[in-house]
Amino acid sequence: MLQEFVPNEETPTPGLVGAWLTLDTLHAESVPMWAASWLVQGYDGESLAELAGLSGRDTREVRDVLPAALADVGVDPLPSRQAALKVAYDHIANLHLTGRIRWAWAVNQVAELVIGIGYSSEAFEQPLGELWGIDDDLGDPWSRTEDELAGIVRRACIEQVRQ
């Protein structure tokens, strides 16, 4: 699901992984590889090293060690799902605004988040949440054009990072 959240196999930040953990949308099998990358980037800590040494096959073990590893790198638990959504949505918005992802990919990632948290009303309270389903009728004679949808996504991304 959200493992594909980061284009080109780029390692997500510990803060983004913490948000995915809070939202329960994390692909835990990838976390040890990311932890190893964080060690190479200069982060340190006993739990982080332990996490980097795991295979990822036992996702329960990964989830058990992850909170302490995130604490090692200075990531505090997020106080709410709303705060975690802000981090995740900001990530999507920044990827789009910097030209690293296309509008359709951004919309798909919003959909993954909305589905991942069970269609909770929290998912729709931020600007990117408003993108849910905007591409459902793409290609129909009455639908908006791709350029119009791209403009809507860009405006939502700008508003998202302004908050």
N, C-alpha and C positions, 0 to 999 in steps of 0.2 A: 504494500500500500504506500506508505509515505517514505519508504526507503528511497524511492525514486525522486524524492523531494529536492534532492541536491543534484543539479545537472553535472554531467561530466565526471562522475565519481568523486567529486570534491567532498572533503570531510566537513560535516556540519560542525558548527560551534558547540561547545558544551552547553551554552545557554539554550540553543535550539533543541538539543537532545533533551534537556531538562523539561522544555515545554512539551515535547512529544511524549515524554514520560508522564507528565501531569495529565495530558489529554488521553493517555492510553492508546496512542496511535504509533507507538515506537516499534520498529522492527529490531527486536533485541539481538537477533543473530548477527547484525552488523556492528553492534556497539564495541566489541573488543577490538576490531580493526580501527575504529575511530579513536578508541582510547590509546592505542599504540601510536597513532598519528599525533594525538595530543602530546604524548611524551616526547616525540621527535620535535614538536613545536616548542618545547620548553616547559610545559606543565609538569608538575611533579606530585608525588604522593604515593603512599603505600597502597591504598585502595585502588588508585588509578593504575598502578603497576599490576596489581592482582587482576583487575578487569582486563587489561591488555593481554594478559597471559591466558585468558579463557578462550575456548574454541568458539563459543557462540551457539553451539548445538543445544546446550542446556539453557534455555532462555530464562528459566526461573532463577538459575544461579546468577545470570547476568543482571537481572532485575534486582536481585538481592544485594549485589555489590555496587550497582550503579549510583544510588543516592550518596554513599560515602565517597565514591570516586568523584562525583560532581562537587561535593563539599571540598575535596582536595584541590580542585581547580577554582574554587571560589564561587561556585554557583549554588545559591541558596534555593531551597524549594520554593516554587511559585505559590503565592498565597491563594490563588483561585484558578479555575479553568478559564475565566475571562482574561486573566493576566497571561496565561499560557497561549490562549488564542491570539492575543495581541502580538506576542513574540513570533508565533508561526505565521500569522497574516503579514506582519511587517517583513518577514523574510521573503515571502512570495512577492510582495509589492516591490521590495528592493531589487530582487532578481529581474523583475519585469522592467522596472524603470531604468536599470543599467543595461538593458538590452540583452541580458543573458537568457531570457526565456520569452517565448511568444505569448500573446494574449490567451490563446486557447489552452496552453499548458497551465497558465495561471488559473484559469477557470476550472480546469480539471483538478488542480491541487486544492482549490477551495472546496470543490465537491467531495474530494477524499476526506477533508477535515470534517465537513458537515456530516457525512455518512459515518465517519469514524467516531464521532461523539454522539451518535444516535439522534441526529436532527434536533439537537437541543436548541432552544431559543437563543442561547448565548452565541451560537454560531452566526446569527443574523444581526447582531447588535453593533457590528463594526462595519466600516465601509466595504471591505472585501466580502463580507458575508452577503452583501446585496448582489453579488455576482452569481449566486446559486441559480443554476438553470437558465442563464441568459442565452445559452447557445442551444437550447433544446430544439428549437425549430429552424436551426441553421439550414439553409438550402431550400426552404419552402418559399413559395412565391410571395407570401405576406411577411416574411421574416426580415429582420434588419440585415444589412450587408456586413461582410467581414470587417470593412473599414469602420462602420458604425460601432460594431461590437468592440473592435480594438480601441476606439476612442473611449467607450464606456469603461473598459478595463483600465485604461491609462488614468482616467479621471479618478476611479475608485482607488487605484494604487497611490496616487498623489494624496488623496484625502486620508488614506490609511496611515501613511507615514507622517502626516501632519499632526495627527492626534497624539 
